[in-house]
């Protein structure tokens, strides 16, 4: 797994991944005993798939000769309908250019083929996520419009393909591409489109998660028959998401008619038509809609870049740098070496000629930046995935064999200007003085919370962090601030599933070092329900109880966000009970999660999740001391831009502001709350030495 990949968090979510990489339908192979399946699959169904594949080819060939050819002749020469076999003539002004059917009444034939493949993947229950595609595909044929009997042929082919899959466990088109045309074509329908669909779904959902609580744009460029605006819950009913589809007039008109016939609501989407070859799509988007380019924007550019000239591709991508910070464009590309003469000629025949492939991603990104007339933000690659990892993420396997064919065709790129996160760093001169530095920060945060909301909610980790809280009461007194302890609510950022009197208990440590010495009402100090421990209930039950009985009620009391969360961080970069490379890093729905395989004992714990830390907390304070913390600090702040701030000379505390973009692949580096002064690091000089 690529820790620096923008989409990795969602792609490796257990439930999400299982849905995509599991074959959900019953196949003939399933009736055989498990230990015989690899042998049967290789020596029985392998040869059988060749026979059934040949059968499909023969049926389609006979249909083509006896039925379809006369229909094509009738359509082209008698009725003179525009179609894939009768491409509209170019005008004299553009006679030197290749005709692209996307700009004609025919619409994009490739978009139809893509829609058909997504529909097939969903119907055969092999991980295809597009449940809307079959509804739209019911009205079309992948051959395009105006060819009698082609719709019926599509139905026949779809049925034959699914029967072939149920019988043999193999996808007909992918098997044909791999066995007969691997030297020409580096992918099959499932081998490309399943990967692309799932990856772009992850990009959209991740972007929506990243911008939760604020307005953002989703722009589907060259939309074709893209269905994300109508099926992804993260944007479909999200009032903060402004959705736009930008496409050539012919394709867009065809799609809108199909959506209306399928009774799919489109009221939440703005449609903008444009000719990508001759018009500035950004200007058209702004002039024909309410698009606000100052907002964070994700441009989804699926299956388009290789049909355009290089200068159009570079210009399109460079426009992202002129949108709001945190904007990206996600797209697929072909390697230049993949676009052989055969592929170019065949694509030209159907009216959508392949034109551009990428030689070097680094050179390509540099050229995109140079193309921009006024480069507002530097473009950076946040995702660059190739075939092997994509197959591992998104393709189902049948006895060690991927069901789709995918070789080194190119890859998927996500380029943009990552949002800037600012961290305030307070450097105490020594470990002995770090308690006062931490306490002074909590005093400020508490004072603001009490003034604004008349309540102060604080989540605390245990362990060594609790010892830094011993001077808190004295620092309130020195600052002349009434802490109003009766208005405090103290909860646990994480807890080991042990009784509070156990030496491993975080609550026990917090009581000893802090709450036993101040008059916070006992009922407002929230530990886990120890009755569950006596009943030997699961960690899952304890986590659910803490979320429902503690965290959610407190969020309601403090206007939906915790005021302060004080955390430690380990030499491995863990914080709370969120450990490196653990599946809990991908938890985005729960507020409190269980963990039964903690790398550090005890193994059973509960922890606040990133949803609380990044979305539902007004301020996160990290605190750590000693040279053992230095490597993690170096990794987190490696590419940060440091600005000295006014320091507390009396306490000899150095204050810095650090701007960061891409998070370090450690749990503590992934904590990025939103808002001014929402992220604070309190460390001592030993930990910070040579870091800033």
Secondary structure, 3 states (H helix, E strand, C coil): CCCCCCCHHHHCCHHHHHHHHCCCCCCHHHHCCHHHHHHHHHHHHHHHHHHHHHHHHHHHHHHHHHHHHHHHHHHHHHCCCCECCECCCCCHHHCCCCCCHHHCCCCCHHHHHHHHHHHHHHHCCCCCCCCCHHHHHCCCCCCCCCCCCHHHHHHHHHHHHHHHHHHHCCCHHHHHHHHHCCCCCCECHHHHHHHHHHHHHHHHHHHHHHCCCCCEEEEEECCCCCCHHHHCHHHHCCCCEEEEEEECHHHHHHHHHHHHHCCCCCCCEEEEECCCCCCCHHHHHHHHCCCCCCCCEEEEECCCHHHCCHHHHHHHHHHHHHCCCCCEEEEEEEEHHHCCHHHHHHHHHCCCCCCCCECCHHHHHHHHHHHCCCCCCCCEEEEEECHHHHHHHHCCEECCEECCCECCCEEEEEEECCCCEEEEEEEECCHHHHHHHHHHHHHHHHHHHHHHHCCEEEEECCHHHHHHHCCHHHHHHHHCCCCCHHHEEEEECEEECCCCCCCCCHHHHHHHHCHHHCCCCHHHEECCCHHHHHCCCCHHHHHHHHHHHHHHHHHHHCCCCECEEEECCCCCCCECCECCCCHHHHCCCCCEEEECCCCCCCCCEEEECHHHHHHCECCEEEEECCHHHHHHHHHHCCCCEEEECCCECCCCEEEEEEEECCCCCCHHHHCCCCCCCCEEEEEEHHHHCCCC
